Amino acid sequence: MKSPLETIRWQGEASGTLTLIDQTLLPLEIKELDCHDVESVWEAIKQLRVRGAPAIGIAAAYGLVLGLQDVAMKDSAEFMARLDELHAFLASSRPTAVNLFWALDRMRRRATQLASQPSGKVIHLALLEEARAIHDEDRQLCRAIGKHGSPLIAAGSGILTHCNAGGLATAEYGTALSIMFTCQDEGKPIHVFVDETRPLLQGARLTAFELVQRGIRATLICDSMAAQVMREGKVQAVIVGADRITANGDTANKIGTYSVATLAKAHGIPFYVAAPTTTFDLTLETGEGIPIEQRSGTEITHGFGRQTAPAGVEVYNPAFDVTPAELITGIVTERGVISPVTRDNVVALVAPALAT
Ligand code: MRU
């Protein structure tokens, strides 16, 4: 493995393999998973072996390429029909992060542009290039988010984050964590408070792992401790990622984010969302339209192999919540910071990016 944080890697040419870090094994094991077919990519997304909004978009784009490998290359009509089936299949893996749908739609647009080609092989190669472009562009978006976000953070700040919006959730470097890594690159000391992020512990297992790896001061807390840590004056800013942001700025992110935003408001602490424009869904006016993924209750009753609740108890396990725009101080994108978070400001910054 070239780097322990090479979240997603394509090996080979058009007939290749998608290699992912299996994030369910972190932080104890850094193990790669080779996907040779679209079914294994779907399973990896569903089971959160690859997770985080931009990362699942990239994985799905490569998943389409894998799924098209065996299609008769001579018949472009058959090729396009199969592409539609695969698009629907991959889109059924997880409902909330819009990057998944954005990436799949972009792949289909590219194929449609080439649909008059006599051979599916030409389209297949072009789709691999498109998936690689989505992957490479995400690297650049993440770096730019870090550059725009770092000036918002004063040296010596305590920063609270929730879930994992780091290199593991993106091509590399992350969104929320990109801001922290940029502070570090600039020699600005920070101290990150990491919510463990129940029930699947993306904060404890993944964010703490990334911060420790990079030598950034990190303190792990249970989600329920955030209010106390804020009251003690240890937090000067909150920065989180996003799975889908609507036209008015409402933001879906990992369950518990809304609680953190409410606490930040109560303590007068700025609350920032860091996300590329590929995470915006301008077809939805408000967060009420965002589909919230419901996951198995066993993630709560049998977390990490041990039963911690009585058999027969009812469980509710939404994987995401929506933070209303009015609780968000600013949204840091690769094109700059949206603040205040109003519909006009969101659309002015994001619409031109999504039109390209
Ligand atoms: O269920 P997950 O682990 O995929 O949830 C991920 C998050 O909520 C992240 O904060 C979000 O996708 C942003 S990743 C840059």
Residues whose N, C-alpha, C, O or C-beta is under 5 A from the ligand:
A	BS01	MRU	R51 G52 A53 H162 C163 N164 A165 G166 A169 T175 Q202 G241 A242 D243 N253 K254
